Amino acid sequence: MIQLHTWSTPNGRKVSIALEELGLPYTVHPVNIGKDEQFAADFLRIAPNNKIPAIVDEDGPGGPLSLFESGAILTYLAEKTGRLLAASGPERYKALEWLHWQIGGLGPMLGQLGFFAVRSADKSPLAIDRFTAEAARLLGVMDKRLNEVPYLAGAEYTIADISCYAWTLAATTFLKDALAGHLDDKASLRAWLDRVGERPAVQRGMAVPKT
Ligand SMILES: N[C@@H](CCC(=O)N[C@@H](CS)C(=O)NCC(=O)O)C(=O)O
């Protein structure tokens, strides 16, 4: 059984989507980051960086295994099951390329835009302009890729798509006003969002945790 420590954010939902896609049994432990539950001693023992998501796989290699960082978790789950990530060859490295692109670029930039344009009471024009431009650029890079191939790694749906889905959805919902004028021209990205969003496992994963 896998213990999933998560909250209702794009980074958390990547892991619940992957667990649903892979049909792995899991128990959800909500960590309310709005109430600072990510600083509780029990959580810090498995996630010393005080961020969700984290898992404990009771049936890990050689015994229970705890993991934090969504990219590491997605790679682990894919390799545990032999699905959603090619074992070798170009599609494996394309999936890892886009997975790392999301972890290092799309997620942090959209996260910063959300903070400065939506959540912060102090609306800094410099910060909002900087993160709007970078978020729009990254979404443009993704749209161009999806104009060439149906999924980020190529022909197949992989953990790269799972990693990007909830963040890209947030760009069209939570960040819609901040990114107004930067989304309408991205038809391939929008078609991919619909394609991925129609998957029943994605819909189930997006409903975790029940808050
Ligand atoms: N690079 C990390 C980012 C995780 C992350 O930023 N989690 C946020 C929620 S989306 C969090 O737990 N924030 C709580 C905090 O910073 O105290 C990953 O991909 O797992």
Ligand as a Chemical Component Dictionary entry (heavy atoms), coordinates in Angstrom:
data_LIG
# 
_chem_comp.id                   LIG 
_chem_comp.type                 NON-POLYMER 
_chem_comp.pdbx_formal_charge   0 
_chem_comp.three_letter_code    LIG 
# 
loop_
_chem_comp_atom.comp_id 
_chem_comp_atom.atom_id 
_chem_comp_atom.alt_atom_id 
_chem_comp_atom.type_symbol 
_chem_comp_atom.charge 
_chem_comp_atom.model_Cartn_x 
_chem_comp_atom.model_Cartn_y 
_chem_comp_atom.model_Cartn_z 
_chem_comp_atom.pdbx_ordinal 
LIG N1  N1  N 0 9.444 20.841 -6.454 1  
LIG C1  C1  C 0 8.414 20.384 -5.540 2  
LIG C2  C2  C 0 7.453 21.520 -5.275 3  
LIG C3  C3  C 0 6.436 21.154 -4.220 4  
LIG C4  C4  C 0 5.650 22.382 -3.757 5  
LIG O1  O1  O 0 5.964 23.518 -4.109 6  
LIG N2  N2  N 0 4.609 22.130 -2.940 7  
LIG C5  C5  C 0 3.828 23.225 -2.383 8  
LIG C6  C6  C 0 2.364 23.066 -2.733 9  
LIG S1  S1  S 0 2.093 23.049 -4.474 10 
LIG C7  C7  C 0 3.930 23.201 -0.857 11 
LIG O2  O2  O 0 3.858 22.154 -0.262 12 
LIG N3  N3  N 0 4.110 24.363 -0.231 13 
LIG C8  C8  C 0 4.178 24.481 1.195  14 
LIG C9  C9  C 0 5.304 25.356 1.670  15 
LIG O3  O3  O 0 6.074 25.866 0.824  16 
LIG O4  O4  O 0 5.431 25.550 2.882  17 
LIG C10 C10 C 0 7.695 19.174 -6.147 18 
LIG O5  O5  O 0 7.592 19.129 -7.376 19 
LIG O6  O6  O 0 7.278 18.273 -5.387 20 
# 
loop_
_chem_comp_bond.comp_id 
_chem_comp_bond.atom_id_1 
_chem_comp_bond.atom_id_2 
_chem_comp_bond.value_order 
_chem_comp_bond.pdbx_ordinal 
LIG N1  C1  SING 1  
LIG C1  C2  SING 2  
LIG C1  C10 SING 3  
LIG C2  C3  SING 4  
LIG C3  C4  SING 5  
LIG C4  O1  DOUB 6  
LIG C4  N2  SING 7  
LIG N2  C5  SING 8  
LIG C5  C6  SING 9  
LIG C5  C7  SING 10 
LIG C6  S1  SING 11 
LIG C7  O2  DOUB 12 
LIG C7  N3  SING 13 
LIG N3  C8  SING 14 
LIG C8  C9  SING 15 
LIG C9  O3  DOUB 16 
LIG C9  O4  SING 17 
LIG C10 O5  DOUB 18 
LIG C10 O6  SING 19 
# 
